[in-house]
Amino acid sequence: MEQCNNKDKNSFLASYPRDYARIKSENKEFTLNLREFSQRVEFITCLETHGKLSPEEAYKQIKALWQELKNSKKHLKP
């Protein structure tokens, strides 16, 4: 079996750019909001999968997070 080195694993698991300077300043806030959204959705889906949240409650929470993300996009400078 072929061995993977740690650099390959890290680039696969964290494929987003770590250098925030490459992200345009007007997009930086939205990019951070998008990452937070995805992490929170992942957490909610894990809770639902393991029976800690009902599917309806998970849906409500994700829908609220989506609205927050949409609002953050609207308030960015064009």
C-alpha positions in Angstrom: 0.0 0.0 0.0 1.3 3.4 -0.9 2.1 5.7 2.0 0.9 9.4 2.0 3.1 12.0 3.6 1.7 14.5 6.1 1.9 17.4 3.5 -0.5 15.5 1.2 -2.9 14.8 4.0 -2.9 18.4 5.2 -3.5 19.8 1.7 -6.4 17.4 1.3 -8.0 18.1 4.6 -7.5 21.8 4.5 -7.6 22.8 0.9 -8.5 26.4 1.4 -5.7 29.0 1.2 -4.0 29.8 4.4 -2.6 33.0 3.1 -5.4 35.6 3.7 -3.4 38.2 1.8 -4.4 36.5 -1.4 -8.1 37.0 -0.7 -9.4 40.4 -1.7 -10.2 42.5 1.3 -13.9 42.9 0.3 -14.2 39.2 0.1 -12.3 38.3 3.3 -15.2 38.9 5.6 -17.6 36.8 3.4 -15.0 34.1 3.1 -14.7 33.9 6.9 -18.5 33.9 7.3 -18.8 31.1 4.7 -16.2 29.0 6.6 -18.1 29.6 9.9 -21.3 28.6 8.1 -19.9 25.4 6.8 -18.5 24.5 10.2 -21.7 25.1 12.0 -23.7 23.2 9.4 -21.3 20.3 9.8 -21.9 20.4 13.6 -25.6 20.5 13.3 -25.7 17.6 10.8 -23.6 15.6 13.2 -26.0 16.3 16.0 -28.9 15.3 13.8 -27.2 12.1 12.6 -26.5 11.0 16.1 -30.1 11.7 17.3 -29.3 14.8 19.4 -31.4 17.0 17.2 -34.6 16.3 15.3 -34.5 16.7 11.5 -36.9 19.6 11.8 -34.8 21.4 14.4 -31.7 20.8 12.3 -33.4 22.2 9.2 -34.6 25.3 11.1 -31.1 26.0 12.4 -29.4 25.5 9.1 -32.1 27.7 7.4 -31.4 30.5 10.0 -27.7 30.2 9.4 -28.3 30.4 5.6 -30.3 33.7 6.1 -27.4 35.1 8.2 -25.0 34.2 5.4 -27.1 35.8 2.7 -27.5 39.0 4.8 -23.7 39.2 5.3 -23.3 39.0 1.6 -25.8 41.8 1.0 -24.0 44.1 3.4 -20.6 43.8 1.7 -19.3 46.7 -0.3 -19.7 46.1 -4.1 
